[in-house]
Amino acid sequence: MPFLDGERTPNRPYARGMLTDLTSATTRHEMARAFLEGPLLSLLSGRDAIRSFGIRCEGTITVVGGGARSRATLQLLADLSGDTVTVPDTDEATARGACVQAAAVAAELDVDAMVALSHRWAPRARTTVLPRDTGRDIDSVRRNWARAAAVDVLDRPVTQ
């Protein structure tokens, strides 16, 4: 399930969803998981794109916002990424991150110093979720999502 109501990044405002590989044996649980996994796989695809430019994106994934309130969503992200997922123990994580960026720019820090500064200013984790071995072929799940997300018919405006 790549998209439901468009996608912000990349700019695909008309992107819609698609379910593939359904059979009469597909369960409600699998359908619900697909709805949650679609946006998470999109986020991971973005991270992969950033990595393709040689930018380091390793370590713990930090989650803020609405998705951070769902333990199931956090667990799915950990399982799909293979990385530990944390929720910071702060109510204004986005503002705090902007402050770290501003301080790094104002101090003209290089990348390593910027990373060190962000670690010094990082709040403790409120929640930590470790990836599990679910027995699923996650590489296959990610490849299937990428194939579905690439279908151009998903980007056509809906006409009433």
GROMACS elastic network, one bead per residue, 0.5 to 0.9 nm:
[ bonds ]
;  ai    aj funct       b0    kb
    1     4     6  0.77268   500
    1    16     6  0.87777   500
    1    17     6  0.53933   500
    1    18     6  0.52430   500
    1    19     6  0.53231   500
    1    20     6  0.77310   500
    1    34     6  0.56555   500
    1    35     6  0.59210   500
    1    36     6  0.83940   500
    1    37     6  0.73123   500
    1    39     6  0.81553   500
    1   145     6  0.71169   500
    1   148     6  0.76434   500
    1   149     6  0.81735   500
    2    15     6  0.84496   500
    2    16     6  0.74136   500
    2    17     6  0.54320   500
    2    18     6  0.65819   500
    2    19     6  0.82890   500
    2    34     6  0.87192   500
    2    35     6  0.83574   500
    2    37     6  0.82680   500
    2    39     6  0.66976   500
    2    41     6  0.77381   500
    2    42     6  0.70781   500
    2   145     6  0.63554   500
    2   146     6  0.80735   500
    2   148     6  0.65802   500
    2   149     6  0.53234   500
    3     6     6  0.61088   500
    3     7     6  0.66306   500
    3    15     6  0.60692   500
    3    18     6  0.74770   500
    3    35     6  0.86226   500
    3    38     6  0.63365   500
    3    39     6  0.67689   500
    3    42     6  0.83697   500
    3   149     6  0.77117   500
    3   154     6  0.84736   500
    4     7     6  0.81478   500
    4    15     6  0.70563   500
    4    18     6  0.83386   500
    4    35     6  0.85434   500
    4    38     6  0.86798   500
    4    39     6  0.88283   500
    5    13     6  0.75743   500
    5    14     6  0.70369   500
    5    15     6  0.64551   500
    5    16     6  0.58264   500
    5    17     6  0.77652   500
    6    11     6  0.84370   500
    6    12     6  0.57793   500
    6    16     6  0.59326   500
    6    17     6  0.86238   500
    6   155     6  0.82215   500
    7    10     6  0.66344   500
    7    11     6  0.63042   500
    7    12     6  0.50243   500
    7    13     6  0.55912   500
    7    14     6  0.75713   500
    7    15     6  0.61449   500
    7    16     6  0.84699   500
    7    39     6  0.88146   500
    7    42     6  0.86919   500
    8    12     6  0.61628   500
    8    13     6  0.65691   500
    9    12     6  0.70341   500
    9    42     6  0.85775   500
    9    43     6  0.87658   500
    9    46     6  0.76966   500
   10    13     6  0.89092   500
   10    46     6  0.82373   500
   11    14     6  0.89949   500
   12    15     6  0.53697   500
   12   155     6  0.65407   500
   13    16     6  0.88425   500
   13   155     6  0.75367   500
   13   157     6  0.85554   500
   14   154     6  0.72048   500
   14   156     6  0.60333   500
   14   157     6  0.53413   500
   14   158     6  0.74514   500
   15   149     6  0.87224   500
   15   152     6  0.87509   500
   15   153     6  0.84504   500
   15   156     6  0.71768   500
   15   157     6  0.80600   500
   16   153     6  0.86644   500
   16   154     6  0.50396   500
   16   155     6  0.67463   500
   16   156     6  0.84639   500
   17    38     6  0.86653   500
   17   148     6  0.87672   500
   17   149     6  0.84496   500
   17   154     6  0.69369   500
   18   148     6  0.70903   500
   18   149     6  0.84518   500
   18   154     6  0.78434   500
   19    22     6  0.70950   500
   19    31     6  0.86344   500
   19    34     6  0.81325   500
   19   148     6  0.83599   500
   20   144     6  0.86291   500
   20   148     6  0.77903   500
   21    26     6  0.87306   500
   22    25     6  0.78303   500
   22    26     6  0.59123   500
   23    26     6  0.53268   500
   24    27     6  0.82774   500
   26    29     6  0.83259   500
   26    30     6  0.64547   500
   26    31     6  0.73280   500
   27    30     6  0.51733   500
   27    31     6  0.64059   500
   27    32     6  0.87275   500
   28    31     6  0.50530   500
   28    32     6  0.61342   500
   28    33     6  0.84956   500
   29    32     6  0.51938   500
   29    33     6  0.61079   500
   29    34     6  0.86119   500
   30    33     6  0.50470   500
   30    34     6  0.61528   500
   30    35     6  0.88402   500
   31    34     6  0.50874   500
   31    35     6  0.65539   500
   31    36     6  0.89759   500
   32    35     6  0.52660   500
   32    36     6  0.65983   500
   32    37     6  0.86767   500
   33    36     6  0.51682   500
   33    37     6  0.59009   500
   33    38     6  0.85950   500
   33    76     6  0.83847   500
   34    38     6  0.60695   500
   35    38     6  0.56989   500
   35    39     6  0.77396   500
   36    39     6  0.64150   500
   36    40     6  0.68863   500
   36    72     6  0.89498   500
   36    73     6  0.68431   500
   36    76     6  0.79956   500
   37    40     6  0.50512   500
   37    41     6  0.58827   500
   37    42     6  0.84643   500
   37    73     6  0.81786   500
   37    76     6  0.70348   500
   37    77     6  0.78313   500
   37    80     6  0.82760   500
   38    41     6  0.52661   500
   38    42     6  0.62878   500
   38    43     6  0.88404   500
   38   145     6  0.74510   500
   39    43     6  0.63360   500
   39    44     6  0.87420   500
   40    43     6  0.50836   500
   40    44     6  0.63119   500
   40    45     6  0.85784   500
   40    73     6  0.83399   500
   40    76     6  0.80108   500
   40    77     6  0.62583   500
   40    80     6  0.80927   500
   41    45     6  0.60136   500
   41    46     6  0.86023   500
   41    77     6  0.82116   500
   41    80     6  0.75694   500
   41    81     6  0.86633   500
   41   142     6  0.68733   500
   41   145     6  0.71912   500
   41   146     6  0.84738   500
   42    46     6  0.63687   500
   42    47     6  0.87657   500
   42   145     6  0.84837   500
   42   146     6  0.85919   500
   42   149     6  0.85855   500
   43    46     6  0.51116   500
   43    47     6  0.64071   500
   43    48     6  0.87384   500
   44    48     6  0.61626   500
   44    49     6  0.86158   500
   44    77     6  0.86969   500
   44    80     6  0.84031   500
   44    81     6  0.71278   500
   44   142     6  0.89989   500
   45    49     6  0.62602   500
   45    50     6  0.87523   500
   45   142     6  0.85734   500
   45   146     6  0.80558   500
   46    49     6  0.50158   500
   46    50     6  0.63431   500
   46    51     6  0.86610   500
   47    50     6  0.51035   500
   47    51     6  0.62300   500
   47    52     6  0.86565   500
   47    57     6  0.72357   500
   48    51     6  0.50009   500
   48    52     6  0.61636   500
   48    57     6  0.86833   500
   49    52     6  0.50516   500
   49    53     6  0.70342   500
   50    53     6  0.56215   500
   50    54     6  0.72627   500
   50    55     6  0.59977   500
   50    56     6  0.81328   500
   50    57     6  0.77890   500
   51    54     6  0.51674   500
   51    56     6  0.62345   500
   51    57     6  0.64820   500
   52    55     6  0.72463   500
   53    56     6  0.89658   500
   57    60     6  0.89883   500
   57    61     6  0.89349   500
   58    61     6  0.82243   500
   58    83     6  0.85742   500
   59    83     6  0.68270   500
   59    84     6  0.74252   500
   60    83     6  0.60237   500
   60    84     6  0.50100   500
   60    85     6  0.56594   500
   60    86     6  0.68914   500
   61    77     6  0.88246   500
   61    78     6  0.82266   500
   61    81     6  0.88229   500
   61    83     6  0.67704   500
   61    84     6  0.62520   500
   61    86     6  0.62177   500
   61    87     6  0.86490   500
   62    84     6  0.86838   500
   62    85     6  0.58463   500
   62    87     6  0.57557   500
   62    88     6  0.70858   500
   62   125     6  0.89003   500
   63    67     6  0.74126   500
   63    68     6  0.56358   500
   63    74     6  0.80120   500
   63    85     6  0.70526   500
   63    86     6  0.61727   500
   63    87     6  0.52007   500
   63    88     6  0.74913   500
   64    67     6  0.69963   500
   64    68     6  0.52938   500
   64    69     6  0.84595   500
   64    86     6  0.88702   500
   64    87     6  0.62491   500
   64    88     6  0.73497   500
   64    91     6  0.89365   500
   64    92     6  0.89434   500
   64    93     6  0.68304   500
   64    94     6  0.77256   500
   65    68     6  0.55692   500
   65    69     6  0.75436   500
   65    93     6  0.87829   500
   65    94     6  0.89091   500
   66    69     6  0.57463   500
   66    70     6  0.77713   500
   67    70     6  0.56810   500
   67    71     6  0.85293   500
   67    73     6  0.64337   500
   67    74     6  0.73940   500
   68    71     6  0.73711   500
   68    73     6  0.75197   500
   68    74     6  0.66530   500
   68    86     6  0.86341   500
   68    87     6  0.63364   500
   68   127     6  0.89649   500
   69    73     6  0.82717   500
   69    74     6  0.83350   500
   69    87     6  0.87740   500
   70    73     6  0.52551   500
   70    74     6  0.63447   500
   70    75     6  0.86640   500
   71    74     6  0.50612   500
   71    75     6  0.60920   500
   71    76     6  0.86097   500
   71   127     6  0.89267   500
   71   129     6  0.82749   500
   72    75     6  0.50823   500
   72    76     6  0.61633   500
   72    77     6  0.86295   500
   73    76     6  0.51057   500
   73    77     6  0.61986   500
   73    78     6  0.86356   500
   74    77     6  0.51460   500
   74    78     6  0.62353   500
   74    79     6  0.86311   500
   74    85     6  0.66303   500
   74    86     6  0.81287   500
   74    87     6  0.87950   500
   74   128     6  0.87946   500
   74   129     6  0.67105   500
   75    78     6  0.50695   500
   75    79     6  0.60826   500
   75    80     6  0.85368   500
   75    85     6  0.78620   500
   75   129     6  0.61687   500
   75   130     6  0.73399   500
   75   131     6  0.68704   500
   75   132     6  0.81938   500
   76    79     6  0.50254   500
   76    80     6  0.59734   500
   76    81     6  0.84058   500
   76   131     6  0.81814   500
   77    80     6  0.51442   500
   77    81     6  0.59136   500
   77    82     6  0.80701   500
   77    83     6  0.81314   500
   77    84     6  0.87708   500
   77    85     6  0.72869   500
   77   131     6  0.80850   500
   78    81     6  0.52943   500
   78    82     6  0.55187   500
   78    83     6  0.52970   500
   78    84     6  0.56842   500
   78    85     6  0.56536   500
   78   129     6  0.66683   500
   78   130     6  0.60773   500
   78   132     6  0.75354   500
   79    82     6  0.52820   500
   79    83     6  0.73568   500
   79    84     6  0.87062   500
   79   130     6  0.78002   500
   79   132     6  0.56327   500
   79   133     6  0.73452   500
   79   134     6  0.74956   500
   79   138     6  0.81409   500
   80    83     6  0.81271   500
   80   131     6  0.78866   500
   80   138     6  0.62036   500
   80   139     6  0.86705   500
   80   141     6  0.85310   500
   80   142     6  0.81424   500
   81    84     6  0.82632   500
   81   131     6  0.77572   500
   81   138     6  0.84567   500
   82   130     6  0.82145   500
   82   131     6  0.54109   500
   82   132     6  0.78101   500
   82   133     6  0.88638   500
   82   138     6  0.89539   500
   83   129     6  0.88241   500
   83   130     6  0.69513   500
   83   131     6  0.60142   500
   84   128     6  0.70381   500
   84   129     6  0.57783   500
   84   131     6  0.60440   500
   85   127     6  0.81253   500
   85   128     6  0.57959   500
   85   129     6  0.51198   500
   85   130     6  0.65155   500
   85   131     6  0.80274   500
   86   125     6  0.59198   500
   86   126     6  0.72728   500
   86   127     6  0.54385   500
   86   129     6  0.62620   500
   86   130     6  0.88094   500
   87    90     6  0.85991   500
   87   124     6  0.86740   500
   87   125     6  0.55943   500
   87   126     6  0.55174   500
   87   127     6  0.50435   500
   87   128     6  0.66278   500
   87   129     6  0.88014   500
   88    91     6  0.82311   500
   88    93     6  0.71197   500
   88   122     6  0.81107   500
   88   123     6  0.58779   500
   88   124     6  0.58803   500
   88   126     6  0.52326   500
   88   127     6  0.70701   500
   88   128     6  0.89370   500
   89    93     6  0.83650   500
   89   123     6  0.59884   500
   89   124     6  0.55848   500
   89   125     6  0.52923   500
   89   127     6  0.78235   500
   90    93     6  0.57778   500
   90    96     6  0.86869   500
   90   123     6  0.66641   500
   90   124     6  0.81746   500
   90   125     6  0.86419   500
   90   126     6  0.80634   500
   91    94     6  0.87360   500
   92    95     6  0.54521   500
   92    96     6  0.61943   500
   92    97     6  0.87018   500
   93    97     6  0.61003   500
   93    98     6  0.86362   500
   93   123     6  0.85362   500
   94    97     6  0.50889   500
   94    98     6  0.62790   500
   94    99     6  0.87323   500
   95    98     6  0.50309   500
   95    99     6  0.62991   500
   95   100     6  0.87885   500
   96    99     6  0.50890   500
   96   100     6  0.64228   500
   96   101     6  0.88029   500
   96   121     6  0.84806   500
   96   122     6  0.85940   500
   97   100     6  0.50814   500
   97   101     6  0.63012   500
   97   102     6  0.86338   500
   97   118     6  0.79687   500
   97   121     6  0.89119   500
   97   122     6  0.86039   500
   98   101     6  0.50783   500
   98   102     6  0.61003   500
   98   103     6  0.85671   500
   99   102     6  0.50398   500
   99   103     6  0.60593   500
   99   104     6  0.85092   500
  100   103     6  0.51618   500
  100   104     6  0.61411   500
  100   105     6  0.86672   500
  100   114     6  0.81900   500
  100   117     6  0.72173   500
  100   118     6  0.61219   500
  100   121     6  0.73489   500
  101   104     6  0.51041   500
  101   105     6  0.62150   500
  101   106     6  0.85553   500
  101   114     6  0.78542   500
  101   118     6  0.82113   500
  102   105     6  0.51744   500
  102   106     6  0.60119   500
  102   107     6  0.84871   500
  103   106     6  0.50667   500
  103   107     6  0.60248   500
  103   108     6  0.84008   500
  103   109     6  0.86832   500
  103   114     6  0.87966   500
  103   117     6  0.86706   500
  104   107     6  0.52110   500
  104   108     6  0.60067   500
  104   109     6  0.53413   500
  104   110     6  0.81576   500
  104   111     6  0.89569   500
  104   113     6  0.79893   500
  104   114     6  0.56195   500
  104   117     6  0.74368   500
  104   118     6  0.87107   500
  105   109     6  0.63756   500
  105   110     6  0.89393   500
  105   114     6  0.85500   500
  106   109     6  0.79000   500
  108   114     6  0.89374   500
  109   112     6  0.78752   500
  109   113     6  0.55744   500
  109   114     6  0.57218   500
  110   113     6  0.53883   500
  110   114     6  0.60664   500
  110   115     6  0.87017   500
  111   115     6  0.61845   500
  111   116     6  0.86185   500
  112   115     6  0.51435   500
  112   116     6  0.62329   500
  112   117     6  0.86389   500
  113   117     6  0.60815   500
  113   118     6  0.85929   500
  114   117     6  0.50546   500
  114   118     6  0.62121   500
  114   119     6  0.86820   500
  115   118     6  0.51032   500
  115   119     6  0.62904   500
  115   120     6  0.87409   500
  116   119     6  0.51387   500
  116   120     6  0.62959   500
  116   121     6  0.87597   500
  117   120     6  0.50954   500
  117   121     6  0.62511   500
  117   122     6  0.84543   500
  118   121     6  0.51909   500
  118   122     6  0.58221   500
  119   122     6  0.50449   500
  119   123     6  0.85722   500
  120   123     6  0.85884   500
  122   125     6  0.88396   500
  123   126     6  0.87518   500
  125   128     6  0.65197   500
  131   134     6  0.88035   500
  132   135     6  0.88076   500
  133   136     6  0.77303   500
  134   137     6  0.85700   500
  135   138     6  0.86316   500
  136   139     6  0.87679   500
  136   140     6  0.85096   500
  136   141     6  0.80789   500
  137   140     6  0.53627   500
  137   141     6  0.63979   500
  137   142     6  0.88614   500
  138   142     6  0.61266   500
  138   143     6  0.85212   500
  139   142     6  0.51598   500
  139   143     6  0.61650   500
  139   144     6  0.86140   500
  140   143     6  0.50079   500
  140   144     6  0.60514   500
  140   145     6  0.84946   500
  141   144     6  0.52050   500
  141   145     6  0.61911   500
  141   146     6  0.86812   500
  142   145     6  0.50649   500
  142   146     6  0.61630   500
  142   147     6  0.86829   500
  143   146     6  0.50798   500
  143   147     6  0.62485   500
  143   148     6  0.86816   500
  144   147     6  0.51593   500
  144   148     6  0.62557   500
  144   149     6  0.85688   500
  145   148     6  0.51253   500
  145   149     6  0.59810   500
  145   150     6  0.85767   500
  146   149     6  0.50177   500
  146   150     6  0.61626   500
  147   150     6  0.52678   500
  147   151     6  0.68854   500
  148   151     6  0.55797   500
  148   154     6  0.89220   500
  149   152     6  0.80887   500
  149   154     6  0.78103   500
  150   153     6  0.88856   500
  150   154     6  0.82764   500
  151   154     6  0.60223   500
  151   155     6  0.81053   500
  152   155     6  0.56218   500
  152   156     6  0.75290   500
  153   156     6  0.56521   500
  154   157     6  0.84477   500
  155   158     6  0.89045   500
  156   159     6  0.89268   500
